[in-house]
Amino acid sequence: MDDNLKAYLQALDLLIQPVRQGDYPAGLDPMRALLAEMGQPQQGLRAVVVTGSSGKGSTCARIARHLRAAGLNVGLYTSPHLHSFRERFVLNDAMIDRGTFAAGAQVVAAAAARVGTSYSTFEQATALALWWFAQQQPDFVVLEIGLGGRWDAVNVVDNLLAVFTRIEAEHVAMLGGSLESVAWHKAGIIKPDGWAVSAPQATPVWDVLRAEADAQAARLVLADAADLSRSACQNLADRGLIPSDNVLAAIEPAHLPGRLEMVRYHGRQLLIDGGHTPAAAHYLRAAIERLTRDPVRLVVGMLNDKDARAWLATFDTSQFHVVLTRAAGHRAAAPDALASSYNFQNARVEIILDLDQALAQADDAGEALFVVAGSLRMVAYAREYCGLLSAAELEEALATRALFEGETYLSKLTDSGRKQRY
């Protein structure tokens, strides 16, 4: 391992800090204090902020591409990452370099020490992103909310446009226990006298968004789900905030790694997708049906805080041979827990405890299509297993995973009340 990578990993380790599940929601005052200590890097940034339950990352990427087509310099902050933590920080399609990341991490860590508050990984990463963007001064930044919205670290930024992808009942234990409470948390990114664009929503969700917009004297626009990113950029163009020339020009689809991605392994094609919500499961099934009506082997690994029952139910047909396995990482759900979460009636079900063994089935699986799905950690491992990374990328990926799964990190989880938030 070269010195450059070592220095970067040491800097990343400064930012890694789980938080207590009971600490959320905590309000934005701690985040505001951190940014004040850093000189308020968020001020002056022209931001689009995106929240929702599924499709946030893809929507952010598409908005960024439209803005780039208009000739703008664009910063992009998304989460989580697949292989390198640096994937979260992008300027004009290029990740932050290791040296700049290390410098920013030192700035954030020093400021946090002066404030005297323990900040989560996501809070510190957000502070680093805002610091970096303040240095680079892009024309626009596109920021993805991590969890909820109202009290998410990203919401310290005064956005020029709030964008909502479809909202589902997810993270309900941390967001109030109902679809309406989840929507209320996400609605909190609407700013006073601001603008918001939303994909079609269930009536209870739309009612919450409408009420929040009314309370903030903001304008809320309903967009077609398929054109959400275009609608967002059209809104900015109509308001004279970005050039109208080329902003709505046709762009290449934003096929993000690990999201409905077709990869090749040992001469056959594999479809991999990290979506974990029920809506994501329906998108995946629709994509599969467009590819084939023949038998499909579906290798599934999920995290233990997801709605496995609703996700698995989507694939309970005779077309599917479902292989339940354990995703990478300490948050993975046990395969037998997945099996007990839903009583399959039509699909063939198999449990394979070892993830490598489950993936190795791709060599001799007789089904027409081999699919790996259920979580981004699952598909990240699958991409590495299939040899899609260069030697340098793989070294960084394995070292990054070791930080989040190593003894030092896991020791921070010894308190039973602790749980990684991001």
C-alpha positions in Angstrom: 0.0 0.0 0.0 1.5 3.3 -1.0 1.8 6.4 1.3 -0.9 8.3 -0.6 -3.5 5.6 0.1 -2.4 5.2 3.7 -2.8 8.9 4.3 -6.2 8.9 2.8 -7.3 5.9 4.8 -6.1 7.5 8.0 -8.1 10.6 7.2 -11.2 8.6 6.4 -10.8 6.9 9.8 -11.1 10.3 11.4 -14.6 10.7 10.0 -16.0 7.3 10.8 -18.2 7.4 13.9 -21.4 5.4 14.5 -24.2 7.2 16.4 -26.9 6.0 18.8 -30.1 5.2 17.1 -31.8 7.2 19.9 -29.8 10.2 18.9 -31.9 10.7 15.8 -33.6 13.0 15.3 -31.2 15.4 17.0 -32.0 18.7 15.2 -29.6 20.7 13.1 -28.0 22.9 15.8 -24.9 20.6 16.2 -24.4 20.6 12.4 -24.7 24.4 12.3 -22.2 24.7 15.1 -19.7 22.6 13.2 -20.1 24.6 10.0 -19.8 27.8 11.9 -16.5 26.6 13.3 -15.4 25.9 9.7 -16.3 29.3 8.4 -19.8 28.6 7.1 -18.8 26.8 3.8 -22.4 26.2 2.9 -23.1 29.9 2.5 -23.2 31.0 -1.1 -23.6 27.5 -2.6 -26.5 27.3 -5.1 -28.0 23.9 -4.3 -30.6 21.4 -5.4 -31.4 19.0 -2.6 -33.0 15.6 -3.3 -34.8 13.3 -0.9 -37.2 10.4 -1.2 -37.1 6.6 -0.6 -35.8 5.2 -3.9 -34.1 6.6 -6.9 -32.4 9.5 -5.1 -28.9 8.8 -6.3 -30.0 8.3 -9.9 -32.1 11.5 -9.8 -29.2 13.4 -8.5 -26.9 12.1 -11.2 -29.4 13.0 -13.9 -29.9 16.5 -12.6 -26.2 17.0 -12.5 -25.9 15.8 -16.1 -28.6 18.2 -17.3 -26.8 21.0 -15.6 -23.5 20.0 -17.1 -25.2 19.9 -20.5 -26.0 23.6 -19.9 -22.2 24.3 -19.6 -22.2 24.6 -15.8 -19.6 23.3 -13.3 -21.5 21.0 -11.0 -20.7 19.5 -7.6 -22.5 16.2 -6.7 -22.8 14.7 -3.2 -24.5 11.4 -2.8 -24.5 8.3 -0.5 -23.8 5.6 0.2 -20.7 4.5 -1.7 -20.1 1.2 -3.3 -16.3 0.8 -3.3 -14.6 4.0 -2.4 -15.8 6.6 0.1 -14.6 9.2 -2.3 -17.5 8.3 -4.7 -19.7 10.5 -2.6 -17.8 13.6 -3.6 -17.8 14.5 -7.3 -17.1 17.7 -9.3 -17.7 17.6 -13.0 -17.7 13.8 -13.0 -14.4 13.5 -11.2 -14.1 12.2 -7.6 -12.3 14.2 -5.0 -8.6 13.2 -4.9 -7.1 11.5 -1.9 -4.9 14.5 -0.9 -7.8 17.0 -0.9 -10.0 14.5 1.0 -7.3 14.1 3.6 -6.9 17.9 4.0 -10.7 18.3 4.3 -11.0 15.6 6.9 -8.4 17.3 9.0 -10.3 20.5 8.8 -13.6 18.8 9.8 -12.0 16.8 12.7 -10.3 19.9 14.1 -13.6 21.9 14.0 -15.5 19.0 15.6 -12.9 18.9 18.4 -13.3 22.6 19.0 -17.0 22.3 19.2 -16.7 19.4 21.5 -19.5 17.3 19.9 -19.3 13.8 18.5 -20.5 13.8 14.9 -21.7 10.9 12.8 -19.9 9.7 9.7 -22.5 11.3 7.6 -22.5 14.6 9.4 -18.7 14.9 9.0 -18.8 13.7 5.4 -21.4 16.3 4.6 -19.2 19.0 6.3 -16.3 17.9 4.2 -18.3 18.0 1.0 -19.5 21.5 1.7 -15.9 22.6 2.6 -14.7 21.2 -0.7 -17.4 22.7 -2.8 -16.7 26.1 -1.1 -13.1 25.8 -2.2 -14.1 24.8 -5.8 -17.0 27.3 -6.2 -19.1 25.3 -8.7 -22.0 27.0 -10.4 -24.4 24.5 -8.7 -24.3 21.6 -6.3 -26.7 18.7 -6.2 -27.0 17.2 -2.7 -28.6 13.9 -1.7 -30.3 13.7 1.7 -29.0 10.8 3.8 -31.9 10.0 6.0 -35.3 11.7 6.3 -34.7 15.4 5.5 -35.9 17.8 8.1 -33.0 17.1 10.5 -30.6 15.5 8.0 -27.2 17.1 7.9 -27.6 18.2 4.3 -30.6 20.3 5.2 -28.4 23.0 6.7 -28.0 24.2 3.1 -30.6 26.8 1.9 -31.6 25.0 -1.3 -32.9 26.8 -4.4 -35.0 23.7 -5.2 -36.2 20.7 -3.2 -36.8 17.5 -5.2 -38.8 14.5 -4.0 -38.6 11.1 -5.5 -41.2 8.6 -4.5 -41.6 8.4 -0.7 -42.3 5.0 1.0 -42.6 3.8 4.6 -38.8 3.2 5.2 -36.6 3.8 8.2 -39.9 4.0 10.1 -38.3 3.2 13.5 -36.2 6.3 13.2 -38.8 8.5 11.4 -41.9 8.2 13.5 -43.4 4.8 12.7 -45.8 5.7 9.8 -45.8 6.7 6.2 -47.1 10.1 7.2 -44.3 10.7 9.7 -41.7 9.6 7.1 -43.2 12.1 4.7 -43.2 14.8 7.3 -39.5 14.3 7.9 -38.7 14.4 4.2 -41.0 17.4 3.6 -38.7 19.4 5.9 -36.3 20.2 3.0 -38.9 22.7 1.6 -37.6 26.1 2.4 -39.6 29.3 3.3 -40.8 30.9 0.1 -39.0 28.2 -1.8 -39.7 25.8 -4.6 -40.2 22.1 -4.7 -40.7 19.5 -7.4 -42.1 16.0 -6.6 -42.7 12.7 -8.4 -46.2 11.3 -8.0 -46.9 10.3 -4.5 -49.5 8.3 -2.5 -52.3 10.6 -1.4 -51.2 10.7 2.3 -47.7 11.7 1.3 -48.9 14.3 -1.1 -51.1 15.8 1.6 -48.1 16.1 3.9 -45.9 17.7 1.2 -48.7 20.1 0.3 -49.3 21.1 3.9 -45.5 21.8 4.4 -45.4 23.8 1.2 -48.4 25.9 2.4 -46.8 26.4 5.8 -43.6 27.6 4.2 -45.4 29.8 1.6 -43.5 27.7 -1.0 -44.5 26.5 -4.4 -44.9 22.7 -5.0 -45.0 21.3 -8.5 -46.0 17.8 -9.4 -43.8 16.1 -12.1 -44.0 13.0 -14.1 -41.8 10.3 -12.3 -40.0 9.5 -15.6 -39.1 13.2 -16.1 -38.4 14.3 -12.6 -34.8 15.4 -13.3 -35.9 17.3 -16.4 -38.8 18.9 -14.5 -36.3 20.0 -11.8 -34.0 21.6 -14.4 -36.9 23.2 -16.3 -38.0 24.8 -13.0 -34.5 26.3 -12.5 -34.4 27.5 -16.2 -37.9 29.0 -16.0 -36.8 31.0 -12.9 -33.7 32.3 -14.7 -31.3 30.5 -12.4 -29.6 28.5 -15.1 -29.1 28.9 -18.9 -32.0 27.5 -20.8 -29.8 26.5 -23.7 -29.1 22.8 -23.8 -30.3 22.2 -20.2 -33.1 20.0 -21.4 -31.1 18.4 -24.2 -31.2 14.6 -24.4 -28.6 13.1 -22.1 -27.3 9.6 -21.8 -29.2 7.7 -19.1 -27.6 7.8 -15.7 -26.8 4.2 -15.2 -25.2 4.2 -11.8 -23.0 1.2 -10.8 -25.0 -1.3 -8.8 -28.4 0.1 -9.9 -30.0 -2.1 -12.6 -26.5 -2.7 -13.9 -25.8 -5.4 -16.4 -22.3 -6.9 -16.0 -20.4 -9.7 -17.6 -18.9 -12.6 -15.7 -17.2 -15.7 -17.2 -19.0 -15.0 -20.5 -22.5 -14.6 -19.2 -24.5 -11.6 -18.2 -25.5 -10.8 -14.7 -28.0 -8.2 -13.6 -27.2 -6.5 -10.3 -29.3 -4.0 -8.3 -28.9 -2.6 -4.8 -32.5 -1.3 -4.4 -33.9 -2.4 -1.0 -37.4 -0.8 -0.9 -40.6 -2.5 -2.1 -40.8 0.0 -4.9 -37.2 -0.8 -5.9 -38.2 -4.5 -6.0 -41.0 -3.7 -8.4 -38.6 -1.7 -10.6 -36.2 -4.7 -10.6 -39.0 -7.2 -11.5 -40.1 -4.9 -14.3 -36.6 -4.8 -15.6 -36.3 -8.6 -15.4 -39.5 -9.0 -17.3 -38.3 -6.8 -20.1 -35.3 -9.0 -20.4 -36.8 -12.4 -20.2 -39.9 -14.5 -19.3 -37.7 -17.6 -18.8 -36.5 -18.9 -15.4 -34.4 -16.5 -13.3 -32.0 -17.2 -10.5 -32.2 -14.4 -8.0 -29.4 -14.2 -5.3 -30.6 -12.0 -2.4 -28.8 -10.5 0.5 -30.3 -7.8 2.6 -29.6 -5.6 5.6 -31.3 -6.4 8.9 -33.2 -3.1 9.1 -35.0 -3.4 5.8 -38.5 -4.6 4.9 -37.5 -8.0 3.6 -41.0 -9.4 3.6 -42.4 -6.8 1.1 -39.3 -7.0 -1.0 -39.3 -10.8 -1.3 -43.0 -11.0 -1.9 -42.5 -9.2 -5.3 -40.6 -12.3 -6.6 -42.9 -15.1 -5.4 -43.7 -16.5 -8.8 -42.7 -19.8 -10.5 -40.3 -17.8 -12.7 -37.9 -17.3 -9.8 -35.3 -19.5 -8.1 -34.6 -17.4 -5.0 -31.2 -18.0 -3.3 -31.1 -16.4 0.1 -27.6 -15.6 1.4 -25.8 -13.1 3.7 -24.7 -9.8 2.3 -21.3 -8.4 3.3 -20.9 -6.5 6.5 -22.0 -6.7 10.2 -25.5 -5.3 9.4 -26.4 -8.1 7.1 -29.6 -10.1 7.8 -29.1 -13.8 8.4 -30.4 -16.0 5.5 -32.7 -17.9 7.8 -34.2 -14.6 9.1 -34.9 -13.7 5.5 -36.5 -17.0 4.9 -38.8 -16.7 7.9 -39.8 -13.1 7.0 -41.9 -14.3 4.1 -43.6 -17.6 3.3 -43.0 -18.3 -0.3 -45.8 -20.1 -2.2 -44.6 -20.3 -5.8 -40.9 -19.5 -6.1 -38.3 -22.1 -5.5 -36.2 -21.1 -2.4 -32.7 -22.1 -1.4 -30.5 -21.0 1.4 -26.7 -20.7 0.8 -24.9 -19.2 3.9 -21.7 -18.4 2.1 -21.9 -15.4 -0.2 -18.9 -16.5 -2.4 -20.6 -19.9 -2.9 -23.9 -18.2 -3.8 -22.2 -16.0 -6.4 -20.2 -19.0 -7.8 -23.5 -20.5 -9.0 -23.3 -18.0 -11.9 -20.8 -20.4 -13.6 -23.3 -23.3 -14.0 -26.7 -21.8 -13.2 -29.2 -23.2 -15.8 -31.6 -20.2 -15.6 -31.8 -17.7 -18.5 -30.8 -14.8 -16.2 -28.7 -14.6 -13.0 -29.6 -11.6 -10.8 -27.8 -10.3 -7.6 -29.9 -7.9 -5.5 -31.1 -6.8 -2.1 -28.6 -4.2 -0.9 -25.8 -2.0 -2.2 -23.4 -3.9 0.0 -24.4 -7.0 -1.8 -23.9 -5.6 -5.2 -20.6 -3.9 -4.3 -19.3 -7.3 -3.3 -20.6 -8.9 -6.5 -18.9 -6.2 -8.6 -15.6 -6.9 -6.9 -16.2 -10.7 -7.2 -16.8 -10.3 -11.0 -13.5 -8.5 -11.4 -14.9 -5.1 -12.5 -12.4 -3.1 -10.6 -8.8 -2.3 -11.4 -6.1 -3.5 -9.1 -5.8 0.0 -7.5 -9.6 0.4 -7.2 -9.9 -3.0 -5.6 -7.1 -2.2 -3.1 -8.9 0.9 -2.0 -12.3 -0.9 -1.9 -11.0 -3.7 0.3 -9.1 -1.2 2.6 -12.3 0.9 2.9 -14.4 -2.1 3.8 -11.8 -3.1 6.4 -12.2 0.3 8.1 -16.0 -0.1 8.3 -15.8 -3.8 9.4 -12.6 -3.9 11.3 -12.1 -4.3 15.1 -11.6 -0.6 15.7 -14.9 0.3 14.1 -16.8 -2.6 15.6 -15.5 -1.7 19.0 -17.5 1.6 18.7 -20.7 -0.5 18.4 -20.2 -2.3 21.7 -22.8 -0.1 23.4 -26.1 -1.9 22.7 -27.7 1.4 22.0 -25.4 2.2 19.1 -26.2 1.6 15.5 -24.6 2.9 12.4 -26.8 5.5 10.9 -25.0 6.1 7.6 
